[in-house]
Amino acid sequence: MNTKKITYWVLTGLVSFVFIGSSIGKLTANPEAIKMGAEFGLDAKAYFALGLIELVSVLLFILPRTGVIGTLLLAAYMGGAIATHLEHGQSVVAPCVIQAVLWMVAVYRFPELRTRILNK
């Protein structure tokens, strides 16, 4: 396996790890995750639905064939997270950093995005 492919999969794994960990907390009704959801005005059922959406999106991101769609879904998901944090007066640093890293990895992974976004 060449260096580019190793880098590709390591970066994909790091981004996926963040989203999978977050979704598992929501899907398993982790008390800390439920508490955070309650702070945003979400009940356990809504938080479970968000976890499911997040998990499906990250699975689409991981698969090379559906990776661009997964990228767009995760970017939209993080946009919602940023808006929710702003609405509730919380720091947006973490979701903005995750969003930026997501896009950097996606542009590296998918030449079609690199062409569209960077015009290269």
Backbone torsions as a table, in degrees:
resi	resn	phi	psi	omega
1	MET	NA	133.3	-177.3
2	ASN	-83.8	169.2	-175.4
3	THR	-61.2	-39.2	-178.8
4	LYS	-62.6	-43.2	179.2
5	LYS	-67.4	-38.8	178.0
6	ILE	-63.0	-46.1	178.4
7	THR	-60.8	-44.1	178.1
8	TYR	-52.7	-51.5	-175.8
9	TRP	-75.5	-32.9	176.9
10	VAL	-65.4	-47.0	179.0
11	LEU	-63.6	-42.4	177.1
12	THR	-60.7	-42.6	179.6
13	GLY	-63.8	-40.7	-179.8
14	LEU	-64.2	-47.1	178.6
15	VAL	-64.1	-43.4	-178.8
16	SER	-63.7	-38.3	179.3
17	PHE	-56.9	-43.2	-179.9
18	VAL	-62.1	-49.2	-176.7
19	PHE	-71.0	-38.8	179.5
20	ILE	-66.1	-42.7	177.5
21	GLY	-60.0	-43.3	178.7
22	SER	-64.1	-44.2	-178.2
23	SER	-68.1	-36.5	178.8
24	ILE	-63.7	-39.9	176.7
25	GLY	-58.9	-39.6	179.4
26	LYS	-73.4	-40.8	-176.5
27	LEU	-72.0	-30.1	-178.4
28	THR	-94.2	6.9	-179.7
29	ALA	55.1	43.6	175.6
30	ASN	-56.1	129.9	-176.3
31	PRO	-54.8	-38.7	178.8
32	GLU	-66.2	-41.0	178.9
33	ALA	-66.3	-42.3	179.1
34	ILE	-63.5	-39.2	177.9
35	LYS	-62.2	-44.0	179.2
36	MET	-63.7	-41.9	178.1
37	GLY	-61.8	-40.2	178.5
38	ALA	-63.0	-35.7	177.2
39	GLU	-63.3	-27.9	178.3
40	PHE	-91.9	0.8	179.8
41	GLY	83.7	22.2	-179.2
42	LEU	-106.6	137.0	175.0
43	ASP	-86.1	175.5	-176.1
44	ALA	-61.5	-35.4	-179.1
45	LYS	-66.6	-43.8	178.3
46	ALA	-66.2	-39.4	179.9
47	TYR	-66.7	-36.1	175.6
48	PHE	-62.1	-44.0	179.4
49	ALA	-61.3	-41.8	177.1
50	LEU	-62.0	-40.8	177.7
51	GLY	-62.3	-39.5	178.5
52	LEU	-66.4	-44.1	177.5
53	ILE	-60.7	-44.0	-179.8
54	GLU	-63.2	-43.2	-179.3
55	LEU	-64.8	-45.9	178.6
56	VAL	-62.0	-42.0	180.0
57	SER	-62.5	-43.5	-178.4
58	VAL	-70.3	-34.2	176.2
59	LEU	-64.6	-39.6	176.0
60	LEU	-65.5	-36.4	178.0
61	PHE	-64.6	-40.2	-177.0
62	ILE	-66.1	-42.3	-177.5
63	LEU	-71.9	124.3	-177.2
64	PRO	-56.1	-38.3	-176.5
65	ARG	-66.8	-31.5	-178.1
66	THR	-113.5	12.8	-174.2
67	GLY	-60.5	-37.4	-179.6
68	VAL	-67.0	-42.8	177.4
69	ILE	-62.1	-44.1	177.5
70	GLY	-60.6	-40.0	177.4
71	THR	-59.9	-47.7	-178.8
72	LEU	-64.0	-40.2	178.3
73	LEU	-66.2	-42.7	178.8
74	LEU	-67.1	-36.8	177.4
75	ALA	-64.0	-41.5	177.2
76	ALA	-65.5	-40.8	178.6
77	TYR	-60.1	-45.8	-179.7
78	MET	-68.8	-32.1	174.0
79	GLY	-60.8	-41.0	176.0
80	GLY	-65.2	-38.6	178.2
81	ALA	-64.6	-42.7	178.8
82	ILE	-62.1	-45.8	179.4
83	ALA	-62.1	-40.9	179.4
84	THR	-64.9	-42.6	177.9
85	HIS	-62.7	-42.4	178.1
86	LEU	-62.2	-44.5	-178.5
87	GLU	-60.5	-33.1	-176.5
88	HIS	-101.9	14.2	174.9
89	GLY	67.2	27.5	179.3
90	GLN	-101.8	161.7	179.7
91	SER	-64.6	138.8	178.4
92	VAL	-102.7	7.1	-176.1
93	VAL	-60.1	-52.0	-177.0
94	ALA	-60.0	-51.1	179.4
95	PRO	-64.6	-31.7	177.6
96	CYS	-68.5	-39.4	178.1
97	VAL	-65.7	-43.6	178.3
98	ILE	-61.2	-43.5	178.3
99	GLN	-60.8	-44.8	-179.5
100	ALA	-64.0	-44.1	179.5
101	VAL	-65.2	-41.3	176.9
102	LEU	-54.7	-48.0	-178.6
103	TRP	-68.0	-38.1	178.5
104	MET	-62.6	-43.3	178.8
105	VAL	-66.1	-42.8	-178.8
106	ALA	-63.5	-41.4	179.2
107	VAL	-66.3	-34.8	176.5
108	TYR	-68.5	-43.3	-175.6
109	ARG	-72.7	-39.8	-169.1
110	PHE	-113.4	105.2	-179.4
111	PRO	-57.0	-32.8	-179.3
112	GLU	-65.0	-34.3	175.6
113	LEU	-70.7	-41.9	178.5
114	ARG	-58.2	-42.8	179.4
115	THR	-64.3	-46.8	-178.2
116	ARG	-68.0	-46.1	-173.2
117	ILE	-81.7	-44.8	-175.1
118	LEU	-97.6	-5.5	-178.4
119	ASN	55.6	42.6	179.5
120	LYS	-118.9	NA	NA
